[in-house]
Amino acid sequence: MQAQSDTQQSEYGRIFRDAWIAGVRKHYPGDPKPGYIAPWGETPDWERQAASAVYRQVADFVAVSDGATDKLTREQKGRFVALCWVAQIYKHISEPKPSYVADWDALPEWQQQTDIDIFEEIEKRA
């Protein structure tokens, strides 16, 4: 049972990562940093764990909201992803750079739009 759970967690993380990469390619102005679009296999372990955790948080939020997330604004959806990600940064990095834990209003537009896209991708699957 644990192996299936690990497989499922990995799949959640991959979906999150694929949505992130798609969002970066769509919204990032110019050429993104290689780390922004690195494939799952090149993503650090902590980041894989964080991606899986945020996927689950969003999916659980959608599930317990019983269809009400379709009433949220796009910004509210993105803010939720961003806040969940900040919590994961604090969990995995003892002294993160300020840009890693920036509040929504301090995030660049491309990152806000990418976080919105991530929520909506997970919402479709939940």
N, CA, C and O atoms as a Tinker XYZ file with bonds, in Angstrom:
   504  protein
     1  N      0.820000   -1.196000    0.000000    73     2
     2  CA     0.000000    0.000000    0.000000    64     1     3
     3  C      0.866000    1.263000    0.000000    63     2     4     5
     4  O      0.532000    2.243000   -0.666000    81     3
     5  N      1.968000    1.245000    0.738000    73     3     6
     6  CA     2.855000    2.409000    0.787000    64     5     7
     7  C      3.433000    2.726000   -0.593000    63     6     8     9
     8  O      3.527000    3.894000   -0.970000    81     7
     9  N      3.822000    1.689000   -1.352000    73     7    10
    10  CA     4.390000    1.923000   -2.685000    64     9    11
    11  C      3.379000    2.619000   -3.585000    63    10    12    13
    12  O      3.740000    3.512000   -4.352000    81    11
    13  N      2.115000    2.216000   -3.496000    73    11    14
    14  CA     1.083000    2.875000   -4.297000    64    13    15
    15  C      0.942000    4.327000   -3.865000    63    14    16    17
    16  O      0.797000    5.220000   -4.700000    81    15
    17  N      0.985000    4.556000   -2.577000    73    15    18
    18  CA     0.882000    5.916000   -2.066000    64    17    19
    19  C      2.053000    6.766000   -2.571000    63    18    20    21
    20  O      1.864000    7.913000   -2.974000    81    19
    21  N      3.262000    6.197000   -2.547000    73    19    22
    22  CA     4.428000    6.927000   -3.050000    64    21    23
    23  C      4.275000    7.224000   -4.536000    63    22    24    25
    24  O      4.627000    8.310000   -4.996000    81    23
    25  N      3.753000    6.264000   -5.282000    73    23    26
    26  CA     3.519000    6.458000   -6.710000    64    25    27
    27  C      2.494000    7.558000   -6.935000    63    26    28    29
    28  O      2.666000    8.417000   -7.800000    81    27
    29  N      1.433000    7.522000   -6.151000    73    27    30
    30  CA     0.387000    8.544000   -6.283000    64    29    31
    31  C      0.938000    9.926000   -5.926000    63    30    32    33
    32  O      0.645000   10.910000   -6.605000    81    31
    33  N      1.735000    9.994000   -4.859000    73    31    34
    34  CA     2.325000   11.272000   -4.474000    64    33    35
    35  C      3.223000   11.809000   -5.577000    63    34    36    37
    36  O      3.219000   13.005000   -5.868000    81    35
    37  N      3.989000   10.920000   -6.184000    73    35    38
    38  CA     4.859000   11.330000   -7.278000    64    37    39
    39  C      4.029000   11.854000   -8.450000    63    38    40    41
    40  O      4.386000   12.851000   -9.077000    81    39
    41  N      2.921000   11.174000   -8.739000    73    39    42
    42  CA     2.049000   11.611000   -9.839000    64    41    43
    43  C      1.479000   13.003000   -9.549000    63    42    44    45
    44  O      1.425000   13.848000  -10.442000    81    43
    45  N      1.058000   13.244000   -8.315000    73    43    46
    46  CA     0.545000   14.569000   -7.943000    64    45    47
    47  C      1.620000   15.626000   -8.170000    63    46    48    49
    48  O      1.355000   16.685000   -8.738000    81    47
    49  N      2.820000   15.329000   -7.726000    73    47    50
    50  CA     3.913000   16.273000   -7.905000    64    49    51
    51  C      4.219000   16.538000   -9.365000    63    50    52    53
    52  O      4.494000   17.673000   -9.754000    81    51
    53  N      4.172000   15.493000  -10.171000    73    51    54
    54  CA     4.427000   15.650000  -11.609000    64    53    55
    55  C      3.358000   16.531000  -12.264000    63    54    56    57
    56  O      3.666000   17.378000  -13.103000    81    55
    57  N      2.117000   16.322000  -11.874000    73    55    58
    58  CA     1.040000   17.148000  -12.431000    64    57    59
    59  C      1.275000   18.608000  -12.059000    63    58    60    61
    60  O      1.165000   19.498000  -12.902000    81    59
    61  N      1.598000   18.844000  -10.796000    73    59    62
    62  CA     1.899000   20.207000  -10.340000    64    61    63
    63  C      3.060000   20.783000  -11.152000    63    62    64    65
    64  O      2.976000   21.900000  -11.663000    81    63
    65  N      4.137000   20.015000  -11.264000    73    63    66
    66  CA     5.331000   20.496000  -11.972000    64    65    67
    67  C      5.033000   20.764000  -13.439000    63    66    68    69
    68  O      5.469000   21.777000  -13.986000    81    67
    69  N      4.296000   19.867000  -14.081000    73    67    70
    70  CA     3.939000   20.075000  -15.487000    64    69    71
    71  C      3.104000   21.342000  -15.661000    63    70    72    73
    72  O      3.285000   22.082000  -16.628000    81    71
    73  N      2.179000   21.593000  -14.713000    73    71    74
    74  CA     1.362000   22.820000  -14.768000    64    73    75
    75  C      2.245000   24.048000  -14.556000    63    74    76    77
    76  O      2.048000   25.076000  -15.203000    81    75
    77  N      3.216000   23.942000  -13.652000    73    75    78
    78  CA     4.155000   25.043000  -13.415000    64    77    79
    79  C      4.938000   25.350000  -14.699000    63    78    80    81
    80  O      5.020000   26.503000  -15.121000    81    79
    81  N      5.506000   24.318000  -15.307000    73    79    82
    82  CA     6.309000   24.516000  -16.514000    64    81    83
    83  C      5.451000   25.112000  -17.636000    63    82    84    85
    84  O      5.886000   26.030000  -18.331000    81    83
    85  N      4.250000   24.598000  -17.806000    73    83    86
    86  CA     3.347000   25.137000  -18.838000    64    85    87
    87  C      3.044000   26.605000  -18.568000    63    86    88    89
    88  O      3.026000   27.418000  -19.493000    81    87
    89  N      2.806000   26.947000  -17.308000    73    87    90
    90  CA     2.525000   28.335000  -16.944000    64    89    91
    91  C      3.719000   29.238000  -17.179000    63    90    92    93
    92  O      3.572000   30.348000  -17.691000    81    91
    93  N      4.905000   28.767000  -16.807000    73    91    94
    94  CA     6.119000   29.558000  -17.028000    64    93    95
    95  C      6.313000   29.801000  -18.524000    63    94    96    97
    96  O      6.602000   30.921000  -18.945000    81    95
    97  N      6.154000   28.765000  -19.306000    73    95    98
    98  CA     6.331000   28.923000  -20.762000    64    97    99
    99  C      5.298000   29.873000  -21.354000    63    98   100   101
   100  O      5.582000   30.580000  -22.321000    81    99
   101  N      4.125000   29.890000  -20.788000    73    99   102
   102  CA     3.059000   30.752000  -21.294000    64   101   103
   103  C      3.211000   32.199000  -20.820000    63   102   104   105
   104  O      2.980000   33.126000  -21.597000    81   103
   105  N      3.592000   32.402000  -19.574000    73   103   106
   106  CA     3.513000   33.732000  -18.967000    64   105   107
   107  C      4.855000   34.430000  -18.740000    63   106   108   109
   108  O      4.889000   35.655000  -18.617000    81   107
   109  N      5.957000   33.687000  -18.683000    73   107   110
   110  CA     7.243000   34.306000  -18.368000    64   109   111
   111  C      7.692000   35.186000  -19.522000    63   110   112   113
   112  O      7.681000   34.755000  -20.675000    81   111
   113  N      8.089000   36.424000  -19.220000    73   111   114
   114  CA     8.567000   37.308000  -20.295000    64   113   115
   115  C     10.007000   36.947000  -20.685000    63   114   116   117
   116  O     10.911000   36.996000  -19.851000    81   115
   117  N     10.203000   36.600000  -21.909000    73   115   118
   118  CA    11.550000   36.238000  -22.346000    64   117   119
   119  C     11.853000   34.776000  -22.083000    63   118   120   121
   120  O     10.955000   33.936000  -22.031000    81   119
   121  N     13.148000   34.484000  -21.917000    73   119   122
   122  CA    13.582000   33.111000  -21.671000    64   121   123
   123  C     13.669000   32.859000  -20.167000    63   122   124   125
   124  O     14.401000   33.552000  -19.461000    81   123
   125  N     12.923000   31.869000  -19.680000    73   123   126
   126  CA    12.972000   31.579000  -18.242000    64   125   127
   127  C     14.299000   30.942000  -17.838000    63   126   128   129
   128  O     15.001000   30.363000  -18.668000    81   127
   129  N     14.629000   31.054000  -16.567000    73   127   130
   130  CA    15.807000   30.382000  -16.027000    64   129   131
   131  C     15.643000   28.879000  -16.233000    63   130   132   133
   132  O     14.530000   28.364000  -16.134000    81   131
   133  N     16.723000   28.173000  -16.515000    73   131   134
   134  CA    16.615000   26.724000  -16.738000    64   133   135
   135  C     15.931000   25.978000  -15.583000    63   134   136   137
   136  O     15.183000   25.030000  -15.818000    81   135
   137  N     16.183000   26.399000  -14.351000    73   135   138
   138  CA    15.565000   25.741000  -13.205000    64   137   139
   139  C     14.051000   25.872000  -13.182000    63   138   140   141
   140  O     13.357000   25.018000  -12.630000    81   139
   141  N     13.543000   26.934000  -13.777000    73   139   142
   142  CA    12.094000   27.140000  -13.817000    64   141   143
   143  C     11.386000   26.106000  -14.683000    63   142   144   145
   144  O     10.221000   25.780000  -14.453000    81   143
   145  N     12.105000   25.592000  -15.684000    73   143   146
   146  CA    11.472000   24.653000  -16.607000    64   145   147
   147  C     12.174000   23.289000  -16.608000    63   146   148   149
   148  O     12.003000   22.494000  -17.532000    81   147
   149  N     12.956000   23.034000  -15.570000    73   147   150
   150  CA    13.621000   21.733000  -15.464000    64   149   151
   151  C     12.572000   20.636000  -15.321000    63   150   152   153
   152  O     11.592000   20.801000  -14.595000    81   151
   153  N     12.776000   19.527000  -16.008000    73   151   154
   154  CA    11.808000   18.429000  -15.900000    64   153   155
   155  C     11.819000   17.800000  -14.502000    63   154   156   157
   156  O     12.739000   18.015000  -13.712000    81   155
   157  N     10.788000   17.029000  -14.225000    73   155   158
   158  CA    10.594000   16.407000  -12.920000    64   157   159
   159  C     11.848000   15.673000  -12.443000    63   158   160   161
   160  O     12.232000   15.803000  -11.281000    81   159
   161  N     12.474000   14.921000  -13.307000    73   159   162
   162  CA    13.646000   14.139000  -12.931000    64   161   163
   163  C     14.845000   14.973000  -12.503000    63   162   164   165
   164  O     15.755000   14.463000  -11.848000    81   163
   165  N     14.851000   16.236000  -12.863000    73   163   166
   166  CA    15.945000   17.133000  -12.482000    64   165   167
   167  C     15.556000   18.071000  -11.345000    63   166   168   169
   168  O     16.319000   18.970000  -10.992000    81   167
   169  N     14.387000   17.866000  -10.777000    73   167   170
   170  CA    13.893000   18.708000   -9.699000    64   169   171
   171  C     14.410000   18.165000   -8.364000    63   170   172   173
   172  O     14.350000   16.956000   -8.137000    81   171
   173  N     14.917000   19.028000   -7.477000    73   171   174
   174  CA    15.408000   18.545000   -6.180000    64   173   175
   175  C     14.312000   17.827000   -5.383000    63   174   176   177
   176  O     13.126000   18.118000   -5.535000    81   175
   177  N     14.730000   16.894000   -4.541000    73   175   178
   178  CA    13.779000   16.105000   -3.744000    64   177   179
   179  C     12.830000   16.982000   -2.928000    63   178   180   181
   180  O     11.627000   16.725000   -2.891000    81   179
   181  N     13.365000   18.016000   -2.274000    73   179   182
   182  CA    12.503000   18.851000   -1.440000    64   181   183
   183  C     11.413000   19.515000   -2.277000    63   182   184   185
   184  O     10.278000   19.680000   -1.831000    81   183
   185  N     11.785000   19.891000   -3.503000    73   183   186
   186  CA    10.822000   20.563000   -4.373000    64   185   187
   187  C      9.765000   19.578000   -4.873000    63   186   188   189
   188  O      8.605000   19.944000   -5.062000    81   187
   189  N     10.171000   18.343000   -5.084000    73   187   190
   190  CA     9.204000   17.312000   -5.455000    64   189   191
   191  C      8.199000   17.096000   -4.322000    63   190   192   193
   192  O      6.992000   17.011000   -4.549000    81   191
   193  N      8.718000   17.010000   -3.109000    73   191   194
   194  CA     7.844000   16.836000   -1.944000    64   193   195
   195  C      6.892000   18.017000   -1.804000    63   194   196   197
   196  O      5.707000   17.839000   -1.522000    81   195
   197  N      7.415000   19.215000   -2.002000    73   195   198
   198  CA     6.589000   20.422000   -1.888000    64   197   199
   199  C      5.507000   20.447000   -2.964000    63   198   200   201
   200  O      4.359000   20.788000   -2.682000    81   199
   201  N      5.866000   20.088000   -4.192000    73   199   202
   202  CA     4.895000   20.066000   -5.287000    64   201   203
   203  C      3.770000   19.080000   -4.991000    63   202   204   205
   204  O      2.599000   19.387000   -5.214000    81   203
   205  N      4.119000   17.906000   -4.494000    73   203   206
   206  CA     3.105000   16.905000   -4.141000    64   205   207
   207  C      2.208000   17.402000   -3.020000    63   206   208   209
   208  O      0.992000   17.214000   -3.060000    81   207
   209  N      2.808000   18.036000   -2.024000    73   207   210
   210  CA     2.031000   18.535000   -0.882000    64   209   211
   211  C      1.059000   19.627000   -1.317000    63   210   212   213
   212  O     -0.101000   19.617000   -0.905000    81   211
   213  N      1.511000   20.558000   -2.135000    73   211   214
   214  CA     0.633000   21.648000   -2.580000    64   213   215
   215  C     -0.473000   21.098000   -3.466000    63   214   216   217
   216  O     -1.618000   21.541000   -3.372000    81   215
   217  N     -0.149000   20.143000   -4.322000    73   215   218
   218  CA    -1.205000   19.508000   -5.120000    64   217   219
   219  C     -2.290000   18.965000   -4.187000    63   218   220   221
   220  O     -3.476000   19.222000   -4.394000    81   219
   221  N     -1.883000   18.217000   -3.163000    73   219   222
   222  CA    -2.861000   17.624000   -2.239000    64   221   223
   223  C     -3.660000   18.694000   -1.517000    63   222   224   225
   224  O     -4.868000   18.547000   -1.332000    81   223
   225  N     -2.995000   19.778000   -1.105000    73   223   226
   226  CA    -3.704000   20.853000   -0.413000    64   225   227
   227  C     -4.776000   21.467000   -1.304000    63   226   228   229
   228  O     -5.901000   21.703000   -0.862000    81   227
   229  N     -4.424000   21.724000   -2.552000    73   227   230
   230  CA    -5.403000   22.301000   -3.477000    64   229   231
   231  C     -6.522000   21.304000   -3.748000    63   230   232   233
   232  O     -7.696000   21.672000   -3.718000    81   231
   233  N     -6.175000   20.048000   -4.011000    73   231   234
   234  CA    -7.189000   19.031000   -4.293000    64   233   235
   235  C     -8.123000   18.851000   -3.099000    63   234   236   237
   236  O     -9.336000   18.730000   -3.273000    81   235
   237  N     -7.572000   18.834000   -1.899000    73   235   238
   238  CA    -8.410000   18.705000   -0.694000    64   237   239
   239  C     -9.319000   19.918000   -0.537000    63   238   240   241
   240  O    -10.491000   19.780000   -0.186000    81   239
   241  N     -8.780000   21.097000   -0.796000    73   239   242
   242  CA    -9.563000   22.329000   -0.707000    64   241   243
   243  C    -10.731000   22.303000   -1.689000    63   242   244   245
   244  O    -11.857000   22.663000   -1.344000    81   243
   245  N    -10.448000   21.875000   -2.911000    73   243   246
   246  CA   -11.495000   21.768000   -3.926000    64   245   247
   247  C    -12.550000   20.757000   -3.470000    63   246   248   249
   248  O    -13.748000   21.014000   -3.585000    81   247
   249  N    -12.108000   19.617000   -2.957000    73   247   250
   250  CA   -13.038000   18.559000   -2.541000    64   249   251
   251  C    -13.950000   19.013000   -1.397000    63   250   252   253
   252  O    -15.161000   18.797000   -1.444000    81   251
   253  N    -13.373000   19.636000   -0.381000    73   251   254
   254  CA   -14.201000   20.041000    0.771000    64   253   255
   255  C    -15.049000   21.269000    0.464000    63   254   256   257
   256  O    -15.977000   21.588000    1.208000    81   255
   257  N    -14.735000   21.952000   -0.620000    73   255   258
   258  CA   -15.533000   23.114000   -1.020000    64   257   259
   259  C    -16.757000   22.709000   -1.823000    63   258   260   261
   260  O    -17.625000   23.540000   -2.091000    81   259
   261  N    -16.837000   21.443000   -2.211000    73   259   262
   262  CA   -18.020000   20.869000   -2.851000    64   261   263
   263  C    -18.538000   21.706000   -4.024000    63   262   264   265
   264  O    -19.720000   22.042000   -4.095000    81   263
   265  N    -17.619000   22.033000   -4.940000    73   263   266
   266  CA   -18.009000   22.767000   -6.139000    64   265   267
   267  C    -17.993000   24.280000   -6.011000    63   266   268   269
   268  O    -18.170000   24.985000   -7.005000    81   267
   269  N    -17.785000   24.785000   -4.817000    73   267   270
   270  CA   -17.829000   26.234000   -4.609000    64   269   271
   271  C    -16.582000   26.954000   -5.119000    63   270   272   273
   272  O    -16.591000   28.179000   -5.233000    81   271
   273  N    -15.512000   26.223000   -5.428000    73   271   274
   274  CA   -14.307000   26.909000   -5.909000    64   273   275
   275  C    -14.520000   27.557000   -7.267000    63   274   276   277
   276  O    -13.742000   28.420000   -7.672000    81   275
   277  N    -15.576000   27.146000   -7.980000    73   275   278
   278  CA   -15.845000   27.812000   -9.255000    64   277   279
   279  C    -16.337000   29.245000   -9.056000    63   278   280   281
   280  O    -16.416000   30.018000  -10.010000    81   279
   281  N    -16.666000   29.592000   -7.815000    73   279   282
   282  CA   -17.087000   30.962000   -7.504000    64   281   283
   283  C    -15.913000   31.856000   -7.083000    63   282   284   285
   284  O    -16.060000   33.073000   -6.971000    81   283
   285  N    -14.757000   31.243000   -6.854000    73   283   286
   286  CA   -13.580000   32.032000   -6.495000    64   285   287
   287  C    -13.081000   32.805000   -7.711000    63   286   288   289
   288  O    -13.240000   32.366000   -8.850000    81   287
   289  N    -12.477000   33.958000   -7.452000    73   287   290
   290  CA   -11.850000   34.685000   -8.543000    64   289   291
   291  C    -10.560000   33.970000   -8.923000    63   290   292   293
   292  O    -10.032000   33.165000   -8.156000    81   291
   293  N    -10.070000   34.271000  -10.097000    73   291   294
   294  CA    -8.784000   33.693000  -10.507000    64   293   295
   295  C     -7.687000   34.102000   -9.527000    63   294   296   297
   296  O     -6.812000   33.300000   -9.201000    81   295
   297  N     -7.735000   35.335000   -9.063000    73   295   298
   298  CA    -6.718000   35.774000   -8.112000    64   297   299
   299  C     -6.788000   34.982000   -6.814000    63   298   300   301
   300  O     -5.754000   34.589000   -6.276000    81   299
   301  N     -7.985000   34.744000   -6.308000    73   299   302
   302  CA    -8.125000   33.967000   -5.073000    64   301   303
   303  C     -7.536000   32.572000   -5.246000    63   302   304   305
   304  O     -6.898000   32.047000   -4.334000    81   303
   305  N     -7.747000   31.981000   -6.400000    73   303   306
   306  CA    -7.193000   30.656000   -6.669000    64   305   307
   307  C     -5.662000   30.702000   -6.647000    63   306   308   309
   308  O     -5.016000   29.850000   -6.036000    81   307
   309  N     -5.105000   31.681000   -7.306000    73   307   310
   310  CA    -3.652000   31.810000   -7.335000    64   309   311
   311  C     -3.067000   32.114000   -5.973000    63   310   312   313
   312  O     -2.011000   31.589000   -5.619000    81   311
   313  N     -3.734000   32.951000   -5.210000    73   311   314
   314  CA    -3.269000   33.268000   -3.855000    64   313   315
   315  C     -3.189000   32.009000   -2.992000    63   314   316   317
   316  O     -2.265000   31.851000   -2.195000    81   315
   317  N     -4.162000   31.120000   -3.157000    73   315   318
   318  CA    -4.163000   29.885000   -2.373000    64   317   319
   319  C     -2.929000   29.048000   -2.698000    63   318   320   321
   320  O     -2.250000   28.566000   -1.792000    81   319
   321  N     -2.637000   28.875000   -3.976000    73   319   322
   322  CA    -1.451000   28.113000   -4.383000    64   321   323
   323  C     -0.195000   28.775000   -3.827000    63   322   324   325
   324  O      0.671000   28.102000   -3.270000    81   323
   325  N     -0.098000   30.088000   -3.977000    73   323   326
   326  CA     1.095000   30.805000   -3.523000    64   325   327
   327  C      1.301000   30.642000   -2.017000    63   326   328   329
   328  O      2.428000   30.432000   -1.569000    81   327
   329  N      0.247000   30.734000   -1.248000    73   327   330
   330  CA     0.356000   30.609000    0.207000    64   329   331
   331  C      0.756000   29.189000    0.606000    63   330   332   333
   332  O      1.594000   29.001000    1.489000    81   331
   333  N      0.164000   28.203000   -0.037000    73   331   334
   334  CA     0.546000   26.815000    0.234000    64   333   335
   335  C      2.020000   26.595000   -0.096000    63   334   336   337
   336  O      2.728000   25.902000    0.636000    81   335
   337  N      2.481000   27.184000   -1.197000    73   335   338
   338  CA     3.879000   27.033000   -1.591000    64   337   339
   339  C      4.808000   27.696000   -0.579000    63   338   340   341
   340  O      5.852000   27.137000   -0.245000    81   339
   341  N      4.446000   28.866000   -0.091000    73   339   342
   342  CA     5.275000   29.551000    0.909000    64   341   343
   343  C      5.430000   28.682000    2.158000    63   342   344   345
   344  O      6.522000   28.591000    2.719000    81   343
   345  N      4.348000   28.047000    2.593000    73   343   346
   346  CA     4.428000   27.165000    3.760000    64   345   347
   347  C      5.410000   26.023000    3.509000    63   346   348   349
   348  O      6.157000   25.635000    4.407000    81   347
   349  N      5.408000   25.485000    2.286000    73   347   350
   350  CA     6.343000   24.415000    1.952000    64   349   351
   351  C      7.782000   24.917000    1.930000    63   350   352   353
   352  O      8.696000   24.201000    2.339000    81   351
   353  N      7.983000   26.119000    1.466000    73   351   354
   354  CA     9.335000   26.704000    1.484000    64   353   355
   355  C      9.841000   26.765000    2.920000    63   354   356   357
   356  O     10.966000   26.351000    3.201000    81   355
   357  N      9.020000   27.277000    3.826000    73   355   358
   358  CA     9.414000   27.352000    5.235000    64   357   359
   359  C      9.652000   25.962000    5.823000    63   358   360   361
   360  O     10.522000   25.795000    6.678000    81   359
   361  N      8.903000   24.980000    5.381000    73   359   362
   362  CA     9.081000   23.613000    5.867000    64   361   363
   363  C     10.429000   23.047000    5.432000    63   362   364   365
   364  O     11.090000   22.362000    6.212000    81   363
   365  N     10.841000   23.321000    4.211000    73   363   366
   366  CA    12.019000   22.681000    3.641000    64   365   367
   367  C     13.297000   23.513000    3.672000    63   366   368   369
   368  O     14.391000   22.961000    3.559000    81   367
   369  N     13.178000   24.822000    3.822000    73   367   370
   370  CA    14.362000   25.695000    3.798000    64   369   371
   371  C     14.374000   26.525000    5.077000    63   370   372   373
   372  O     13.452000   27.300000    5.333000    81   371
   373  N     15.419000   26.359000    5.873000    73   371   374
   374  CA    15.445000   27.020000    7.192000    64   373   375
   375  C     15.526000   28.548000    7.096000    63   374   376   377
   376  O     14.904000   29.249000    7.895000    81   375
   377  N     16.272000   29.057000    6.144000    73   375   378
   378  CA    16.377000   30.506000    5.980000    64   377   379
   379  C     16.229000   30.857000    4.500000    63   378   380   381
   380  O     17.219000   31.128000    3.821000    81   379
   381  N     14.986000   30.851000    4.003000    73   379   382
   382  CA    14.781000   31.110000    2.570000    64   381   383
   383  C     15.036000   32.565000    2.202000    63   382   384   385
   384  O     14.916000   33.470000    3.028000    81   383
   385  N     15.393000   32.761000    0.935000    73   383   386
   386  CA    15.519000   34.119000    0.411000    64   385   387
   387  C     14.140000   34.787000    0.498000    63   386   388   389
   388  O     13.120000   34.115000    0.344000    81   387
   389  N     14.101000   36.090000    0.740000    73   387   390
   390  CA    12.811000   36.787000    0.799000    64   389   391
   391  C     11.949000   36.571000   -0.447000    63   390   392   393
   392  O     10.725000   36.498000   -0.343000    81   391
   393  N     12.570000   36.468000   -1.613000    73   391   394
   394  CA    11.784000   36.277000   -2.837000    64   393   395
   395  C     11.087000   34.921000   -2.851000    63   394   396   397
   396  O     10.066000   34.765000   -3.522000    81   395
   397  N     11.618000   33.933000   -2.123000    73   395   398
   398  CA    10.999000   32.605000   -2.076000    64   397   399
   399  C      9.709000   32.601000   -1.261000    63   398   400   401
   400  O      8.848000   31.742000   -1.453000    81   399
   401  N      9.581000   33.562000   -0.352000    73   399   402
   402  CA     8.420000   33.588000    0.549000    64   401   403
   403  C      7.636000   34.901000    0.413000    63   402   404   405
   404  O      6.950000   35.330000    1.341000    81   403
   405  N      7.751000   35.511000   -0.736000    73   403   406
   406  CA     7.078000   36.789000   -0.983000    64   405   407
   407  C      5.561000   36.618000   -0.967000    63   406   408   409
   408  O      5.032000   35.589000   -1.388000    81   407
   409  N      4.876000   37.644000   -0.474000    73   407   410
   410  CA     3.421000   37.649000   -0.489000    64   409   411
   411  C      2.937000   37.851000   -1.924000    63   410   412   413
   412  O      3.694000   38.289000   -2.790000    81   411
   413  N      1.697000   37.532000   -2.157000    73   411   414
   414  CA     1.086000   37.588000   -3.488000    64   413   415
   415  C      1.373000   38.897000   -4.212000    63   414   416   417
   416  O      1.782000   38.887000   -5.373000    81   415
   417  N      1.164000   40.015000   -3.540000    73   415   418
   418  CA     1.324000   41.321000   -4.196000    64   417   419
   419  C      2.760000   41.597000   -4.627000    63   418   420   421
   420  O      2.997000   42.443000   -5.490000    81   419
   421  N      3.716000   40.891000   -4.034000    73   419   422
   422  CA     5.119000   41.083000   -4.393000    64   421   423
   423  C      5.582000   40.123000   -5.490000    63   422   424   425
   424  O      6.699000   40.250000   -5.992000    81   423
   425  N      4.737000   39.173000   -5.863000    73   423   426
   426  CA     5.114000   38.222000   -6.912000    64   425   427
   427  C      5.005000   38.891000   -8.284000    63   426   428   429
   428  O      4.133000   39.731000   -8.508000    81   427
   429  N      5.892000   38.511000   -9.189000    73   427   430
   430  CA     5.760000   39.036000  -10.552000    64   429   431
   431  C      4.476000   38.510000  -11.200000    63   430   432   433
   432  O      3.970000   37.449000  -10.835000    81   431
   433  N      3.971000   39.260000  -12.150000    73   431   434
   434  CA     2.725000   38.899000  -12.840000    64   433   435
   435  C      2.774000   37.492000  -13.424000    63   434   436   437
   436  O      1.801000   36.745000  -13.323000    81   435
   437  N      3.900000   37.126000  -14.035000    73   435   438
   438  CA     4.007000   35.796000  -14.647000    64   437   439
   439  C      3.829000   34.695000  -13.615000    63   438   440   441
   440  O      3.228000   33.659000  -13.900000    81   439
   441  N      4.354000   34.921000  -12.411000    73   439   442
   442  CA     4.248000   33.904000  -11.369000    64   441   443
   443  C      2.819000   33.833000  -10.823000    63   442   444   445
   444  O      2.314000   32.748000  -10.538000    81   443
   445  N      2.180000   34.979000  -10.682000    73   443   446
   446  CA     0.781000   34.982000  -10.262000    64   445   447
   447  C     -0.076000   34.206000  -11.260000    63   446   448   449
   448  O     -0.888000   33.367000  -10.870000    81   447
   449  N      0.109000   34.487000  -12.540000    73   447   450
   450  CA    -0.681000   33.804000  -13.570000    64   449   451
   451  C     -0.392000   32.305000  -13.597000    63   450   452   453
   452  O     -1.294000   31.500000  -13.826000    81   451
   453  N      0.848000   31.937000  -13.367000    73   451   454
   454  CA     1.224000   30.530000  -13.323000    64   453   455
   455  C      0.558000   29.831000  -12.139000    63   454   456   457
   456  O      0.059000   28.715000  -12.282000    81   455
   457  N      0.546000   30.479000  -10.968000    73   455   458
   458  CA    -0.114000   29.893000   -9.799000    64   457   459
   459  C     -1.616000   29.716000  -10.039000    63   458   460   461
   460  O     -2.203000   28.723000   -9.609000    81   459
   461  N     -2.222000   30.660000  -10.710000    73   459   462
   462  CA    -3.647000   30.538000  -11.064000    64   461   463
   463  C     -3.852000   29.331000  -11.974000    63   462   464   465
   464  O     -4.769000   28.536000  -11.767000    81   463
   465  N     -2.997000   29.201000  -12.974000    73   463   466
   466  CA    -3.105000   28.071000  -13.900000    64   465   467
   467  C     -2.943000   26.739000  -13.167000    63   466   468   469
   468  O     -3.630000   25.768000  -13.484000    81   467
   469  N     -2.040000   26.691000  -12.191000    73   467   470
   470  CA    -1.831000   25.467000  -11.416000    64   469   471
   471  C     -3.109000   25.102000  -10.672000    63   470   472   473
   472  O     -3.543000   23.951000  -10.717000    81   471
   473  N     -3.713000   26.065000   -9.992000    73   471   474
   474  CA    -4.959000   25.796000   -9.269000    64   473   475
   475  C     -6.004000   25.242000  -10.227000    63   474   476   477
   476  O     -6.639000   24.227000   -9.940000    81   475
   477  N     -6.181000   25.903000  -11.359000    73   475   478
   478  CA    -7.219000   25.491000  -12.297000    64   477   479
   479  C     -6.955000   24.112000  -12.895000    63   478   480   481
   480  O     -7.898000   23.378000  -13.187000    81   479
   481  N     -5.692000   23.753000  -13.079000    73   479   482
   482  CA    -5.359000   22.413000  -13.570000    64   481   483
   483  C     -5.731000   21.360000  -12.518000    63   482   484   485
   484  O     -6.329000   20.333000  -12.839000    81   483
   485  N     -5.376000   21.625000  -11.285000    73   483   486
   486  CA    -5.713000   20.686000  -10.212000    64   485   487
   487  C     -7.214000   20.623000  -10.019000    63   486   488   489
   488  O     -7.773000   19.547000   -9.807000    81   487
   489  N     -7.870000   21.773000  -10.091000    73   487   490
   490  CA    -9.328000   21.840000   -9.940000    64   489   491
   491  C    -10.023000   20.966000  -10.988000    63   490   492   493
   492  O    -11.010000   20.300000  -10.676000    81   491
   493  N     -9.523000   20.961000  -12.219000    73   491   494
   494  CA   -10.108000   20.134000  -13.278000    64   493   495
   495  C     -9.995000   18.652000  -12.955000    63   494   496   497
   496  O    -10.871000   17.861000  -13.305000    81   495
   497  N     -8.911000   18.285000  -12.286000    73   495   498
   498  CA    -8.637000   16.882000  -12.001000    64   497   499
   499  C     -9.267000   16.398000  -10.706000    63   498   500   501
   500  O     -9.435000   15.195000  -10.510000    81   499
   501  N     -9.618000   17.321000   -9.825000    73   499   502
   502  CA   -10.124000   16.933000   -8.490000    64   501   503
   503  C    -11.583000   16.498000   -8.556000    63   502   504
   504  O    -12.167000   16.141000   -7.534000    81   503
